[in-house]
């Protein structure tokens, strides 16, 4: 079998072995001996384990246990009409039973069908050997090469109330099913021996049903001589795991490595040529720069192939590095008609892509023609930081100058709407600068101007953690117009039991989550004012009471 399919390496333990997945493969398990010729599906199901008829066809069970002359083994007969008979002789290939299928309609028609549910579903990408044996009934009116097997995930069946022999769906299944495994050796005329029908099938994954019949179509070879009926015997059906081949990737971008692997007990090799030239044994790792078809040979016979596609490098998605805050941006996605894009794992339906600025995104793509895109990006806005607090103090100065350390193309100061890079003020107030940059993005800066900004500090001399919940539980230091806040507390042995660089973080009287004993503790506070030249350094004792 030559199947040009895509192989993707599946990371799982290959815990399979050569087990026949077909239940009751040689039809030995019967509920009762067949006693009636021309058995419809509701009669057939009550006589044999596991096997079923999926249409209005009438396959027969031949067994040594029956007394019916048309179903006996090894000698049975066919009745052409009330006065014309034909005898057929065939021993079972194994066991005591076999089935008989008929094709009454000749060319373009599928004959009687039988099917069974496999013991386990087929596993994706594993290759299975599908096999069964047929022998032509001595009384057949014509011969063909149409015997085959169809594997499917769902059960095919068709019981439409139509018994017109001229109807294309007569005794078969519509819509028509096409076997994946079929006899390729020409017309079968052998009425004495059993002919092996076999083929290799790469599973899609989940196939549970096998259906066997004579599948006649426009390519079927027919040899007819005295009747429109073909009868054949069926025995020993098997579906067994055979081998597994894979490539760790089905496509490459520019030049890339491809790891091949095969799990096969039979002699095998890979080749770039369909005639097996320059064989590559084992599990070769290849370095490819162009599309290639890699052929797989088993026992010197070509039975499979792996196409490796060289994809074109996709154009990059142009992502601007600096954008205006709180805005939206349009991103053009290249080759959108042949590429599927996903943003944060959500499928993108339209192009261009509209996204908000100041957010993080994950963008990936998948295409049969172009290399994939897999990138994370953040649409950012310009970062403007004044580098100093926006609270300014006049104190005893005649006034101060407000400005920003960044260059803009346009400046507007509020509340007076003054257009200047700097603003001289001598009154306490809140001033706003609205500035526009070279990208025409607007930026806002706030300046709080006060009359007096002398640093102030309030430090208690005692607190009572745990004595009255919610009251005086924390050693709270209150500070105004102070930056670079630093508070450290020591026990009487000089061990640091608490430190904080944030005014909101206060001591609760514990050390390493354990309550400190009552007593005297020492503190050291250091800080600076919001304007240069002001500093605070204070130390003292605290009384911890319990």
C-alpha positions in Angstrom: 0.0 0.0 0.0 1.3 3.4 -0.9 -0.3 6.1 1.2 1.0 9.7 0.8 -0.1 10.8 4.3 1.3 13.3 6.8 3.0 11.7 9.7 3.4 13.5 13.0 5.4 12.1 15.9 3.2 11.0 18.7 4.8 10.9 22.1 3.4 7.8 23.7 4.6 4.4 24.7 4.1 2.0 21.8 2.5 -0.7 23.9 1.0 -2.7 21.1 1.6 -6.3 20.0 0.4 -8.6 17.3 -3.1 -9.4 18.5 -6.0 -10.2 16.1 -8.6 -7.5 16.8 -11.3 -9.4 14.9 -13.7 -11.3 17.2 -14.8 -14.8 16.1 -12.4 -14.5 13.1 -13.2 -17.9 11.5 -16.9 -18.0 12.4 -16.6 -20.9 14.8 -18.8 -19.4 17.5 -22.5 -20.1 16.7 -25.6 -19.6 18.8 -27.1 -22.4 16.8 -26.6 -24.4 13.7 -27.8 -22.7 10.5 -31.0 -24.3 9.3 -32.2 -21.8 6.6 -30.8 -20.7 3.3 -31.0 -16.9 2.5 -30.7 -15.5 5.9 -31.6 -11.8 6.4 -29.9 -9.7 9.0 -32.4 -10.4 11.8 -31.9 -14.2 11.3 -28.2 -14.0 10.8 -27.6 -12.1 14.0 -29.3 -14.9 16.0 -27.1 -17.6 14.7 -23.5 -16.3 14.9 -21.5 -14.4 17.5 -20.2 -10.9 16.8 -20.9 -10.8 13.0 -23.7 -8.8 11.5 -25.3 -8.0 8.1 -25.5 -4.2 7.6 -28.0 -4.2 4.7 -30.8 -6.2 3.0 -28.2 -8.7 1.7 -28.4 -12.4 2.6 -25.0 -13.9 3.4 -25.1 -17.6 4.5 -23.3 -19.5 7.2 -21.8 -22.9 6.1 -21.1 -25.4 8.9 -20.5 -29.1 9.4 -23.2 -29.0 12.1 -26.1 -28.3 9.7 -28.3 -30.7 7.9 -29.3 -28.2 5.3 -27.8 -29.4 1.9 -27.3 -25.8 0.7 -25.3 -24.9 3.8 -23.4 -28.1 4.5 -19.6 -28.5 4.6 -17.6 -29.4 2.6 -20.3 -30.2 -0.1 -23.2 -27.9 -0.8 -25.3 -27.0 -3.8 -26.8 -23.9 -5.5 -30.2 -24.0 -7.1 -30.4 -22.2 -10.4 -34.1 -23.0 -10.9 -36.5 -25.8 -9.8 -34.8 -28.3 -12.1 -31.2 -27.1 -12.3 -28.6 -27.6 -9.6 -24.9 -27.1 -9.1 -22.7 -28.6 -6.5 -19.7 -26.9 -4.9 -17.0 -28.4 -2.7 -14.8 -26.6 -0.3 -13.2 -27.5 3.1 -13.0 -24.7 5.7 -9.5 -23.1 5.7 -9.5 -23.5 9.5 -12.1 -24.8 11.9 -15.5 -26.0 10.8 -17.3 -23.0 9.3 -17.1 -20.3 6.7 -19.4 -17.6 5.3 -20.8 -17.3 1.7 -21.3 -13.9 0.1 -23.1 -13.3 -3.2 -23.0 -10.5 -5.7 -26.1 -10.7 -7.9 -25.7 -7.4 -9.7 -22.4 -7.6 -11.4 -20.6 -4.4 -12.5 -20.8 -1.2 -10.4 -22.6 -2.9 -7.6 -21.5 -4.0 -4.1 -22.6 -7.5 -3.1 -23.5 -9.0 0.2 -21.8 -7.4 3.2 -20.8 -8.7 6.6 -19.2 -6.7 9.4 -18.0 -6.9 13.0 -16.9 -4.5 15.6 -13.2 -4.8 16.5 -12.1 -5.8 20.0 -10.2 -2.4 20.3 -10.3 0.7 18.2 -7.3 1.3 15.9 -4.7 3.7 17.1 -3.7 6.8 15.1 -0.7 6.5 12.8 -0.2 2.8 13.5 -0.1 0.5 10.5 -2.2 -2.6 10.6 -2.2 -5.7 8.4 -5.8 -6.4 7.2 -6.2 -10.0 5.9 -8.9 -12.5 5.0 -9.2 -15.5 2.8 -11.7 -16.2 0.0 -12.5 -19.1 -2.3 -14.8 -19.0 -5.3 -17.9 -21.2 -5.3 -17.8 -23.8 -8.1 -21.2 -22.6 -9.2 -20.3 -18.9 -9.7 -21.5 -17.4 -12.9 -18.7 -14.9 -13.1 -15.5 -13.8 -11.5 -14.0 -10.5 -10.4 -11.2 -8.8 -8.5 -13.5 -6.8 -6.2 -13.0 -8.4 -2.8 -12.0 -5.9 -0.2 -12.4 -4.6 3.4 -13.6 -1.2 4.6 -12.4 0.2 8.0 -14.6 2.9 9.7 -15.1 4.7 13.0 -18.9 4.4 12.7 -21.0 1.4 11.8 -22.1 1.6 8.1 -25.6 0.2 7.5 -28.5 0.8 5.1 -31.9 -0.8 5.6 -34.0 1.3 3.3 -37.3 -0.4 2.2 -36.3 -0.8 -1.4 -36.2 -4.3 -3.0 -35.9 -3.2 -6.7 -33.0 -5.1 -8.2 -32.5 -2.2 -10.7 -31.9 0.3 -7.9 -28.3 1.2 -7.3 -28.7 0.7 -3.6 -30.2 -2.8 -3.9 -28.9 -5.1 -1.2 -26.0 -2.8 -0.4 -25.1 0.5 1.4 -25.6 4.0 0.2 -23.8 6.3 -0.1 -21.3 3.9 -1.5 -18.3 2.9 0.7 -14.9 2.3 -0.8 -12.5 -0.3 0.7 -9.1 0.7 1.9 -7.8 -2.8 1.5 -8.5 -4.5 -1.8 -7.3 -7.4 -3.9 -4.8 -6.2 -6.5 -3.8 -9.5 -8.2 -6.3 -9.6 -11.0 -9.5 -11.7 -11.4 -9.8 -14.5 -8.9 -11.0 -17.8 -10.5 -9.6 -20.3 -8.0 -12.4 -22.6 -6.8 -10.1 -25.2 -5.1 -7.8 -23.1 -2.9 -8.2 -20.2 -0.5 -6.8 -16.9 -1.8 -5.3 -14.5 0.7 -6.5 -10.9 0.4 -4.3 -8.6 2.5 -3.1 -5.0 2.7 -1.6 -2.5 5.1 -3.7 0.3 6.5 -2.5 3.4 8.4 -5.1 4.2 11.0 -6.6 7.7 11.3 -7.5 6.7 14.9 -10.7 5.4 16.3 -11.7 2.9 13.6 -13.9 0.2 15.2 -15.7 -1.5 12.3 -14.5 -3.8 9.5 -16.9 -4.5 6.6 -16.1 -7.1 3.9 -17.7 -7.5 0.5 -17.2 -7.6 -3.2 -16.9 -3.9 -3.9 -17.6 -3.5 -7.7 -17.0 -0.1 -9.4 -15.8 1.3 -12.7 -12.3 -0.1 -12.1 -13.5 -3.7 -11.3 -12.4 -6.4 -13.6 -15.3 -8.8 -14.5 -15.1 -12.2 -16.3 -18.7 -13.3 -16.9 -19.8 -16.4 -18.8 -23.2 -17.8 -17.7 -24.9 -15.9 -14.9 -25.2 -12.6 -13.1 -24.3 -14.1 -9.7 -20.8 -14.4 -8.1 -20.6 -16.6 -5.0 -17.5 -16.7 -2.8 -16.6 -18.2 0.5 -15.0 -16.2 3.4 -12.8 -17.4 6.2 -10.1 -16.3 8.7 -10.4 -12.5 9.0 -7.7 -10.7 10.9 -6.7 -7.1 11.8 -3.2 -7.0 13.5 -0.7 -4.3 14.3 2.1 -4.5 11.9 4.5 -1.5 12.2 4.8 2.2 13.0 6.8 4.8 11.2 7.0 8.5 11.9 8.8 11.8 11.3 9.1 14.3 14.1 7.9 17.0 11.8 5.9 17.1 8.5 7.2 20.4 7.4 10.4 22.4 7.5 11.2 26.1 7.4 14.2 26.8 5.3 16.8 24.1 6.2 16.0 21.9 9.2 16.5 18.5 10.6 14.0 15.7 10.4 14.1 12.6 12.7 12.7 9.4 11.2 11.8 6.4 13.3 10.4 2.9 12.6 9.1 0.2 14.9 9.0 -2.9 12.7 10.2 -6.5 13.3 10.6 -7.1 9.6 13.7 -5.9 7.6 13.1 -2.3 6.6 14.8 0.9 5.4 14.1 4.4 4.2 15.0 5.9 0.8 14.6 9.2 -1.1 13.9 7.1 -4.2 10.8 5.0 -5.0 13.1 2.3 -6.4 14.9 2.0 -3.0 18.3 3.4 -4.1 20.7 4.4 -1.4 18.8 2.9 1.5 18.9 4.5 4.9 18.7 1.9 7.8 17.8 2.3 11.4 16.3 5.6 12.5 18.1 8.2 10.4 18.2 12.0 11.2 18.1 14.0 8.0 19.0 17.6 7.2 16.6 18.9 4.6 16.4 22.2 2.7 13.7 21.3 0.2 10.5 19.3 0.0 11.1 15.6 -0.1 9.1 12.4 -0.2 10.8 9.7 1.9 9.9 6.1 0.9 9.6 3.2 3.3 10.5 -0.3 2.2 9.6 -3.5 4.1 11.1 -6.8 3.0 12.5 -4.9 0.0 8.9 -3.9 -1.0 7.8 -0.2 -1.1 4.7 0.0 1.1 4.6 3.6 2.5 5.9 7.1 2.1 6.3 10.3 4.2 6.1 13.7 2.5 8.1 16.5 4.1 7.0 19.9 2.9 9.4 22.9 2.8 7.4 25.9 3.7 8.1 29.5 2.7 9.2 32.0 5.3 6.2 34.1 6.3 6.3 37.8 6.3 6.6 39.2 9.8 3.8 41.0 11.5 4.9 44.6 11.8 4.4 45.5 15.5 5.1 49.2 16.4 7.4 49.6 19.4 5.9 52.9 20.8 2.3 53.9 20.7 0.0 56.4 22.2 -1.5 55.3 25.6 -5.1 54.1 25.8 -5.5 53.7 22.0 -6.0 51.0 19.5 -3.7 49.8 16.7 -4.2 47.9 13.5 -1.9 45.0 12.7 -1.8 43.6 9.2 -1.6 39.7 9.2 0.3 38.5 6.1 -1.1 35.6 3.9 -4.3 35.7 5.8 -6.3 33.8 3.1 -4.0 30.7 3.5 -3.0 31.1 7.2 -5.0 30.6 10.4 -4.0 33.0 13.2 -4.7 32.8 16.9 -4.4 35.7 19.4 -4.2 34.5 23.0 -5.4 31.1 21.7 -8.6 32.6 20.2 -9.1 32.2 16.4 -8.8 35.4 14.5 -11.6 35.9 11.9 -10.8 39.3 10.4 -7.8 41.1 9.0 -6.4 43.6 9.9 -6.3 42.8 13.6 -7.4 45.6 15.9 -5.9 45.4 19.4 -5.6 47.8 22.4 -2.3 49.4 23.4 -0.7 48.6 26.8 -1.6 45.0 26.8 0.3 41.7 26.4 -0.5 39.3 23.5 0.4 35.9 22.2 0.2 35.5 18.5 0.7 32.2 16.5 -0.2 31.0 13.1 -0.6 27.7 11.2 -0.4 27.3 7.4 0.2 24.5 4.9 2.4 26.9 2.8 4.2 29.3 5.2 6.3 28.8 8.3 4.4 29.3 11.5 4.6 32.5 13.6 4.8 32.0 17.4 5.5 35.2 19.3 4.7 37.1 22.4 4.6 40.9 22.3 3.5 43.9 24.4 2.2 47.1 22.9 3.8 49.8 25.1 3.5 53.5 25.5 6.3 55.9 26.2 7.5 55.8 29.8 7.8 59.3 31.3 8.9 59.6 34.9 9.7 63.0 36.4 12.4 61.5 38.6 11.2 63.6 41.6 8.0 64.0 43.6 5.3 66.2 42.0 4.8 68.1 45.3 6.7 71.3 45.4 7.1 73.9 48.2 7.5 77.6 48.0 8.4 78.1 51.6 10.3 81.4 51.9 11.2 81.6 48.2 9.6 84.3 45.9 8.4 81.4 43.6 9.5 78.2 41.8 9.8 77.0 38.2 7.8 73.9 37.1 9.1 71.8 34.2 9.4 68.3 32.8 12.7 66.6 32.0 11.4 65.3 28.7 11.3 67.0 25.3 7.9 67.5 23.7 6.7 69.4 20.6 3.8 71.2 22.4 3.2 72.3 26.0 0.0 73.7 27.6 -0.2 74.5 31.4 -3.5 74.6 33.2 -5.4 76.2 34.8 -4.2 79.3 32.8 -3.6 77.6 29.5 -0.1 78.9 29.1 2.0 77.6 26.2 5.6 77.2 27.4 8.2 74.6 28.3 8.4 76.0 31.9 6.0 77.7 34.2 7.0 80.1 37.0 4.5 80.1 39.9 4.4 81.8 43.3 1.0 80.7 44.6 0.0 77.3 46.1 -2.2 75.4 43.6 -2.5 72.2 41.5 -1.0 72.7 38.1 -1.4 70.4 35.1 0.8 70.1 32.0 -0.7 68.7 28.9 2.2 67.8 26.5 2.2 66.4 22.9 5.2 64.3 21.6 6.5 63.7 18.1 4.0 60.9 17.6 1.1 63.3 18.4 0.5 61.3 21.7 -0.7 63.4 24.6 0.8 63.1 28.1 -0.4 64.5 31.4 1.8 65.7 34.4 0.4 66.9 37.7 2.3 69.3 40.0 1.1 70.1 43.5 2.5 73.4 44.8 2.3 74.1 48.6 3.3 77.1 50.7 5.2 75.2 53.5 6.6 71.7 53.1 8.8 71.4 56.2 9.0 67.7 57.2 7.1 66.7 60.3 7.4 63.5 62.4 5.2 62.1 65.2 6.6 59.0 67.1 4.8 57.5 70.1 6.7 56.3 73.2 4.5 53.3 74.0 1.9 50.9 72.6 -0.1 47.9 73.8 -0.4 45.2 71.2 -3.1 42.6 71.9 -4.5 44.2 75.0 -7.4 46.0 73.4 -8.0 44.7 69.9 -8.1 47.6 67.5 -6.7 50.2 69.9 -3.0 51.1 70.2 -2.1 47.7 68.6 0.6 49.1 66.3 3.7 51.3 66.8 2.7 53.9 64.2 5.1 56.6 63.0 3.3 59.4 61.2 5.3 61.6 58.7 4.5 64.5 56.4 6.5 65.8 53.5 9.0 63.0 54.1 10.6 60.7 51.5 13.3 58.0 51.8 11.4 56.6 54.8 13.4 54.2 57.0 12.4 52.8 60.5 14.4 50.2 62.4 13.6 48.8 65.9 16.0 46.9 68.2 15.6 44.9 71.4 17.8 45.6 74.4 20.5 43.2 73.2 20.8 45.2 69.9 19.0 42.6 67.8 17.0 44.1 64.9 13.4 43.0 65.4 11.6 45.2 62.8 12.4 47.4 59.8 10.3 49.3 57.3 10.8 51.5 54.3 7.1 52.2 53.8 5.0 54.5 56.0 2.1 52.1 55.8 4.1 49.2 57.2 4.0 49.5 61.1 5.3 47.2 63.9 2.7 44.9 65.6 5.1 43.9 68.4 6.1 40.5 66.9 9.4 39.1 65.6 9.4 36.2 63.2 5.6 35.8 63.8 6.1 35.4 67.6 5.0 38.0 70.2 7.9 40.0 71.6 8.0 40.2 75.4 7.0 43.4 77.2 9.8 45.9 77.8 11.9 48.7 76.4 12.9 48.7 72.7 14.9 51.2 70.7 14.0 52.9 67.4 16.0 54.7 64.7 14.2 56.8 62.1 15.9 58.3 59.0 14.3 60.3 56.2 14.6 63.3 53.9 12.2 66.1 53.0 10.6 66.3 49.6 12.9 69.3 48.8 16.7 69.2 48.9 18.3 70.3 52.2 15.8 68.8 54.5 16.6 65.6 56.5 15.2 63.8 59.5 17.2 61.6 61.8 15.6 60.6 65.2 16.2 57.8 67.7 14.6 56.9 71.1 12.9 54.3 73.2 9.6 52.5 73.0 7.7 50.9 75.9 6.0 47.7 74.8 3.2 47.0 77.3 1.1 43.8 77.5 
